[in-house]
C-alpha cells in the first residue's frame, strides 16, 4: 500500500511480540556518555518515516464500537498530524456523541485504541511501508556524534513504539526522550517535553537554536514554530512543498532520499558542524 495523502527501561515490554532493536548509541558505536551532544533532531513518524495504511483507522473503528456501542460512520481525516487525543475527541463529536459525554468517553477510547492497534501487529507488518530514504536518513543522523535523535509525534506512545520497532527504526533513535500525545494533546507542547527529557538524560540544554523537527504535515511545521524548534519539511506525505514553505518551514525537502542534503539542512539551521 502506498501513502497518499526520564529513561524507560520497560520499552520492550510495551510492544508485545516485537524484538527491540539496538539503541542508537550502539548503532553509532559512540556511547551516549562520551558523545558531545549539541543538536536534538525530532522526527515525525507517520508519512515522514513510514505509513501503516488503514491499521490506525481500524483501531479507531473497533475502539469506538466497543466504547460507544455502535459503528462509527465518520473517522478522523488522514495525514493531518493532529494528536490522537484531539482526533479521537473529534471523532466522537462527528459521530453524534453529545459534547457533555466526550470527557467521560475519551479516556476509555485512548485506553482501548492502543490495545486494538497492537492486536493488528501482523497487519502493520504486512501493510506498512517505509517512506523512501527513511532508513538511510535516520542512519545518517544517528551516526553523527553530536546529534541525539528522537521523535515528536501525534501518536500515543504505545502506538508509536509499535510502529518504530516493527520496522527496526528504534535502532536509530532514543524513543525514551521523545514527545508523544500521551504527554499532551497540544502538539507544540511536545517539543518542550522532548527537550526536557533529552536534557535530563544527556545533561545538555536544547532550545530553538539546537532543535530541529523533521516532518511532512502542516501540523509538524506548527509544532516546531510554536514549540521552540527549527523545521525541515518533507513533502513526501499529503502536504505539498509549497504549502510547507508557506506555513513557515525553514527548509523543505522533496523526500528523504538524499541524507546528505538533510544533514546539511540540520547543520545550517543549528549553526553546527561535525566534530
C-alpha positions in Angstrom: 0.0 0.0 0.0 1.3 3.4 -0.9 0.9 6.6 1.1 -1.5 9.1 -0.4 -2.4 11.8 1.0 13.5 10.2 32.1 14.5 6.9 30.6 12.1 4.0 30.4 13.6 0.5 30.8 10.3 -1.2 30.1 10.1 -0.1 26.5 10.5 -3.6 25.0 7.6 -4.9 27.1 5.3 -2.2 25.8 5.4 -3.8 22.4 4.4 -7.4 22.8 5.7 -9.8 20.2 8.3 -7.3 18.8 12.0 -7.7 19.4 13.6 -4.4 20.2 16.5 -3.3 18.0 19.8 -2.0 19.5 19.8 1.6 20.7 21.1 4.5 18.6 24.2 4.7 20.8 25.1 1.1 19.9 24.3 1.7 16.3 26.7 4.6 16.0 29.4 3.0 18.0 29.6 6.0 20.3 28.3 5.6 23.8 26.0 8.5 24.8 28.1 9.2 27.9 31.2 10.1 25.7 29.4 12.0 23.0 29.5 15.8 22.8 25.8 16.5 22.0 24.8 19.8 20.6 21.7 19.1 18.4 18.4 17.4 19.1 16.5 16.1 16.0 12.9 15.2 16.5 11.3 13.0 13.8 7.6 12.8 13.0 6.6 9.2 12.3 3.5 8.9 10.0 4.2 9.7 6.4 7.6 11.0 7.3 9.2 7.7 8.2 6.5 5.2 7.5 2.9 4.6 6.7 0.7 1.8 8.1 -2.3 2.2 5.8 -5.7 1.6 7.3 -4.5 0.0 10.6 -4.8 3.2 12.6 -8.3 3.7 11.4 -9.3 0.1 12.0 -8.2 0.6 15.6 -10.4 3.7 15.8 -13.4 1.8 14.4 -13.0 -1.1 16.9 -12.5 1.1 19.9 -15.5 3.3 19.0 -17.7 0.3 18.6 -16.6 -1.1 22.0 -16.9 2.2 23.9 -20.0 3.7 22.2 -21.8 0.5 21.3 -22.4 1.2 17.6 -20.3 1.5 14.5 -18.6 4.8 13.6 -19.8 6.4 10.5 -17.0 9.0 10.3 -13.3 8.6 11.0 -10.5 11.2 11.6 -9.1 12.7 8.5 -5.9 11.2 7.1 -2.5 12.9 7.2 -3.3 15.9 9.3 -0.8 15.3 12.1 -3.4 16.1 14.8 -2.7 14.4 18.1 -4.6 11.3 18.7 -6.5 12.6 21.8 -7.8 15.5 19.7 -8.5 13.3 16.7 -10.5 10.8 18.8 -12.4 13.6 20.6 -13.3 15.0 17.2 -14.4 11.5 16.0 -16.7 11.2 19.0 -18.4 14.5 18.2 -18.5 13.8 14.5 -20.4 10.6 15.2 -23.1 12.2 17.2 -21.8 11.7 20.8 -23.1 14.5 22.9 -20.4 17.0 23.8 -21.1 16.5 27.5 -20.3 12.8 27.2 -16.9 13.3 25.5 -14.9 13.9 28.7 -16.2 10.6 30.1 -15.7 8.5 27.0 -12.4 9.9 25.7 -10.1 8.4 28.4 -11.6 5.0 27.7 -11.1 5.4 23.9 -7.5 6.4 24.5 -7.0 3.3 26.6 -8.5 0.9 24.0 -7.1 2.3 20.8 -3.5 1.2 21.6 -4.8 -2.3 22.5 -6.7 -2.6 19.3 -3.7 -1.3 17.3 -1.4 -3.8 18.9 -3.8 -6.6 18.1 -3.2 -5.8 14.4 0.6 -6.2 14.6 0.6 -8.6 11.7 -1.3 -6.1 9.6 1.2 -3.4 10.4 4.0 -5.8 9.2 2.1 -6.8 6.1 0.6 -3.4 5.0 3.0 -0.9 6.4 5.7 0.7 4.2 8.8 2.7 4.9 8.9 6.1 3.2 11.6 6.4 0.6 15.0 7.2 2.1 13.7 6.9 5.7 16.2 4.3 6.9 19.2 5.9 5.1 18.4 9.3 6.5 17.8 8.0 10.0 21.1 6.2 9.9 22.9 9.2 8.7 21.6 11.3 11.5 22.2 8.6 14.1 25.9 8.2 13.4 26.6 11.9 13.9 28.4 12.2 17.2 26.9 15.5 18.3 23.3 14.7 17.4 20.7 12.9 19.5 17.6 11.8 17.6 14.1 11.0 18.9 10.5 11.6 17.9 7.8 14.2 18.4 4.5 12.6 17.3 0.8 12.8 17.5 0.7 9.1 18.2 0.1 7.8 21.7 3.4 6.3 23.0 2.4 2.6 22.7 1.3 3.1 19.1 4.5 4.9 18.2 6.7 2.2 19.7 4.9 -0.5 17.8 5.4 1.4 14.5 9.1 2.1 15.2 10.0 -1.4 16.5 8.2 -3.3 13.8 10.4 -1.7 11.2 13.5 -1.6 13.4 13.6 2.2 13.3 14.2 2.5 17.1 17.7 1.4 16.3 18.4 4.9 15.0 16.5 6.8 17.8 16.3 7.3 21.5 12.5 6.9 21.9 12.7 7.4 25.7 13.3 11.1 25.2 10.6 11.7 22.7 7.4 13.7 22.9 4.1 11.8 22.5 0.4 12.7 22.5 0.3 10.6 25.7 2.2 13.5 27.3 0.0 16.3 26.0 -2.8 16.8 23.4 -1.3 20.1 22.2 1.3 19.0 19.8 3.7 22.1 20.0 4.0 21.4 23.8 5.6 18.1 22.9 8.8 19.8 21.7 9.5 21.1 25.3 8.6 17.6 26.6 11.3 16.1 24.4 13.8 18.9 25.1 13.3 18.4 28.8 13.7 14.6 28.6 16.8 14.9 26.5 18.4 17.5 28.8 17.7 15.2 31.8 19.2 12.2 30.1 22.2 13.7 28.4 22.9 16.8 30.6 22.6 19.2 27.7 20.1 22.0 27.3 18.3 22.1 24.0 16.3 25.1 22.7 15.1 26.5 19.4 18.7 27.1 18.1 19.6 23.5 18.6 16.4 21.5 18.0 15.1 20.5 14.6 11.7 18.9 13.8 11.6 16.8 10.7 8.0 16.2 9.4 5.6 16.1 6.5 2.5 17.9 7.6 1.4 21.5 8.4 1.0 20.3 12.0 4.6 19.4 12.1 5.6 22.9 10.9 3.3 24.4 13.6 4.7 22.1 16.2 8.2 23.4 15.5 7.4 27.0 15.1 5.2 27.3 18.2 7.0 24.6 20.2 10.6 26.0 20.0 12.4 24.3 17.2 13.5 24.8 13.6 11.7 22.8 11.0 12.7 20.7 8.0 9.5 19.9 6.0 9.4 16.8 3.9 7.0 16.9 1.0 6.5 13.1 0.8 3.1 12.9 2.5 -0.1 14.6 1.7 1.2 18.2 2.0 2.9 19.9 -0.9 6.3 21.6 -0.7 4.7 24.9 -1.4 2.2 24.5 1.4 5.0 23.6 3.8 7.1 26.6 2.7 4.1 28.9 3.1 3.4 27.5 6.6 6.9 28.6 7.7 9.1 25.5 7.3 12.8 26.7 7.4 13.8 24.1 4.8 11.7 21.9 2.6 12.9 18.7 1.0 11.0 16.7 -1.6 11.7 13.4 0.4 14.3 11.7 2.4 16.3 10.1 -0.4 19.3 12.4 0.0 20.6 12.0 3.6 23.5 14.4 2.9 21.0 17.2 2.0 19.1 16.5 5.2 22.3 16.7 7.3 23.3 19.9 5.5 19.9 21.4 6.4 20.2 20.4 10.0 23.7 21.9 10.2 22.6 25.1 8.6 19.6 25.5 10.9 21.5 24.8 14.1 24.8 26.5 13.1 26.6 23.3 13.9 29.4 21.5 12.2 30.6 17.9 12.6 33.2 17.3 15.2 
